[in-house]
């Protein structure tokens, strides 16, 4: 029974962490949009710049 409780606790913690990451990313995009800034990614060794307003 305790293993099941641990799994539920871990699942709740996982969900909270993922929600926090989602909120942090939304805040980052909002700030980048406000500053008319861009994100820089690497894909297949090439640098790609994307305006935040395009996300």
N, C-alpha and C positions, 0 to 999 in steps of 0.2 A: 504493500500500500504506500509506503514511503517513497518508493521509486516513482510511482505515479504522481505523487505530490511534487516531487523534485522536477519531473518533466513539465508539469503545469507551471511551476514557478519559473523554470527556464524559458518556457514558451512566452509567459507574460513579460519577462525581462527582455527577451528577444524582440517582442512586439514594441515595447517601449523604446528600445534602442533604435529600431528601424523608424519609428515615428519621429524620434528626435533628429535623426539624420535627414529625414524628409523635410522637416520644418527648417532645419539649418540650411538645406539647399534652396528652399523657397526664399528664405531671407537673403541668401547670397545672390540669387538671380534678381530679386527686387532691388538690392543695392546696386548691382551692376547696371541694371536698366536705368536707375535714377542717375547714375554717373555717366551714362551713355558709354559704358565700357564693353569689353569683350572677354570671352573665354578663349583659352588657348589649349588645344588638345593635340595629341600625337596619334596618328593613325598610319600604320604600316611604315613607320619611320619618317613620315612627313608631318610638318607642323600645320595645323588647321586653326584658323581664327574664326570665331563665330560671335557676331554681335549679340548681346544679351537680349535685345529687343526681338531678335529672330527666334528665340527659344519659346 
